[in-house]
Each structure stands twice: as structure tokens, then as C-alpha cells.
């Protein structure tokens, strides 16, 4: 008699969630061993870090790649410092969002995924951005380095006197 827990964990049929099936295939092709967790998300490990992909099928499929990390006791415990560091990273990167929820650092990236999307490349680059964002947050929360301007983000600052709306000098008399 075979122990039922030794049976392989077969993924659900791909027509149940076409995007999730594509994500599983792309991760397996890249050498990962993805699994499906209790919430129906794809879970996998990269460099010892647990990451997840939530695949949402619809008129325009949406993929959220995310990770969650407990904030260590040796890091500053002041919530404002933690949120400031999260804001710092979010304003510095495209695609990535960083937040704090109940003592947990949450880093996410979301993509609209068309039928012709190169999912393997999209997942590879997104995973690297997520892990980089975690490192940036740690540097920022420790005060080692602020990754944004440290004040008002550049895109919100007024252009210098005599400059056009894009910040470039204007031609002609002022």
C-alpha cells in the first residue's frame, strides 16, 4: 500500500486558471519547483526566499508577484521610519510597491499579462526587482542610504526659475 502523502502534488488543470498554468510552466522551465498554496497562489523559492504569484484571469489577466518578510527585531521598530523607508523605495523604482502590514514587509509587483507576453523573462526580471527592493528597504530603514532624493521627489519639485515645465531652459526673452 502506498502512503498517500508520497503521491506527487499535481497542479489543477490548466483550463481552471490559464495564467496560473502559464506561470507554473515558466517557473518550471526556469528550474524552479513551484507549488500551489492553500490560497491558490503559486509559491516558489529564490535564493532561499519564499515568493508568490497570484494569477487573476479575466478580460485582461493580471499577475501579482510578491513576497512577505517579518521585520527583524534588530531593525528600527518605529513605524514611521519603516514606512518612510517603504515610501523611499516605492518612489525610486518602477513597478515595485513596498508596504508595511502588521510588522511584515510586503513587496509586490503587478503586471497585465497578454497572451503573447514573454512570461519567463517577465518573471525573471520581476523576481530580481523584488529582491533588490528588499535590500534597498533595509539600507533605507537603517539610514545607510536613502535611495530617493531624501526630500520631495524630483517629479514633484517645481522647475528652476527660467525653465520650462520639463525643467529645460526656455529659449527667448524671459
C-alpha positions in Angstrom: 0.0 0.0 0.0 1.3 3.4 -0.9 1.4 6.3 1.5 -1.0 8.9 0.0 1.3 11.7 1.2 4.0 10.4 -1.1 2.0 11.0 -4.2 3.1 13.9 -6.3 1.2 17.2 -6.0 -0.4 17.5 -9.4 -1.4 21.0 -10.4 -5.0 21.7 -11.2 -6.0 21.5 -14.9 -4.6 24.5 -16.9 -8.1 25.5 -18.1 -9.1 26.1 -14.5 -6.7 29.1 -14.4 -4.8 29.6 -17.7 -2.5 32.3 -16.4 -1.6 30.3 -13.3 -0.8 27.3 -15.6 1.5 29.6 -17.7 3.2 30.8 -14.6 3.8 27.3 -13.4 5.2 26.3 -16.8 7.5 29.3 -16.9 8.9 28.7 -13.4 9.4 25.0 -14.1 11.2 25.8 -17.4 13.5 28.1 -15.4 14.4 25.3 -12.9 12.2 26.3 -10.0 9.9 23.8 -8.2 6.7 25.8 -7.9 3.7 24.6 -5.8 0.2 25.9 -5.3 -0.6 27.1 -1.7 -3.9 26.9 0.1 -4.9 30.3 -1.3 -4.4 29.1 -4.9 -1.2 31.2 -5.3 1.9 29.8 -6.9 4.7 29.6 -4.4 8.4 29.1 -5.1 11.8 29.8 -3.6 14.5 32.0 -5.0 17.8 32.3 -3.1 16.1 30.9 -0.1 13.4 33.5 -0.2 9.7 32.4 -0.4 7.9 34.3 -3.2 4.3 34.0 -4.6 2.4 34.7 -7.8 -1.3 35.4 -7.7 -2.7 34.9 -11.2 -6.0 36.6 -11.8 -7.7 35.7 -15.1 -10.2 38.0 -16.7 -10.7 40.2 -19.7 -7.1 41.3 -19.1 -5.2 38.8 -17.0 -3.3 40.3 -14.1 -0.3 38.8 -12.3 0.9 39.9 -8.9 4.4 38.7 -7.8 5.0 39.3 -4.1 7.0 38.3 -1.0 6.5 38.9 2.7 9.2 39.2 5.3 8.9 39.6 9.1 10.7 42.7 10.2 13.6 41.6 12.4 13.9 42.9 16.0 17.3 44.4 15.3 15.8 46.8 12.8 14.3 50.2 13.8 10.9 49.4 15.3 9.5 52.9 14.7 6.6 52.5 12.2 7.2 56.0 10.7 10.8 55.1 10.0 9.7 51.8 8.4 7.0 53.5 6.3 9.4 56.3 5.2 11.8 53.6 4.0 9.0 51.8 2.2 7.9 55.1 0.6 11.5 55.8 -0.3 11.9 52.5 -2.3 8.4 52.8 -3.9 9.2 56.3 -5.2 12.6 55.1 -6.5 11.5 52.1 -8.5 9.1 51.4 -11.4 6.6 48.6 -11.0 7.5 47.8 -7.3 5.4 48.7 -4.3 6.6 48.4 -0.8 4.4 48.5 2.3 4.3 47.5 6.0 1.4 45.4 7.3 1.4 44.2 10.9 5.2 44.0 11.4 5.7 42.5 7.9 7.5 44.0 5.0 5.4 43.4 1.8 6.9 43.9 -1.6 4.8 43.5 -4.7 4.8 44.0 -8.5 1.8 43.8 -10.8 1.7 43.2 -14.5 -1.0 43.0 -17.1 -0.2 39.8 -19.0 -1.4 39.5 -22.6 -1.5 36.2 -24.4 1.8 36.9 -26.2 3.7 38.1 -23.1 7.2 36.5 -22.5 6.2 35.3 -19.1 9.6 33.6 -18.3 11.5 36.9 -18.9 8.8 38.9 -17.1 9.0 36.6 -14.0 12.9 36.6 -14.0 13.1 40.4 -14.1 10.3 40.9 -11.6 11.9 38.5 -9.1 15.2 40.4 -9.3 13.4 43.7 -8.8 11.6 42.4 -5.7 14.8 41.1 -4.1 16.6 44.3 -4.9 13.7 46.3 -3.3 14.0 44.3 -0.1 17.7 45.2 0.0 17.1 48.8 -0.7 14.4 49.0 2.1 16.9 47.5 4.6 19.5 50.1 3.6 17.0 52.9 3.8 15.4 51.8 7.1 18.9 51.6 8.7 19.7 55.1 7.4 22.7 53.7 5.4 21.4 55.2 2.2 18.2 56.9 1.0 17.5 55.7 -2.5 15.2 58.6 -3.4 16.0 62.3 -3.3 15.6 62.3 0.5 13.1 65.2 0.3 10.4 65.9 -2.2 10.7 63.5 -5.2 12.1 65.1 -8.3 8.9 64.7 -10.3 7.0 66.8 -7.7 9.5 69.6 -7.5 9.0 72.9 -9.3 11.3 73.6 -12.2 14.1 76.1 -11.6 13.4 79.8 -12.4 13.6 80.4 -16.2 13.0 76.7 -17.0 10.1 75.3 -19.0 7.6 72.8 -17.5 10.0 70.0 -18.3 12.9 71.7 -16.4 14.8 72.6 -19.5 15.9 76.2 -20.1 13.4 78.2 -22.2 14.6 79.9 -25.4 13.9 83.6 -26.0 13.4 86.5 -23.7 12.1 85.9 -20.2 
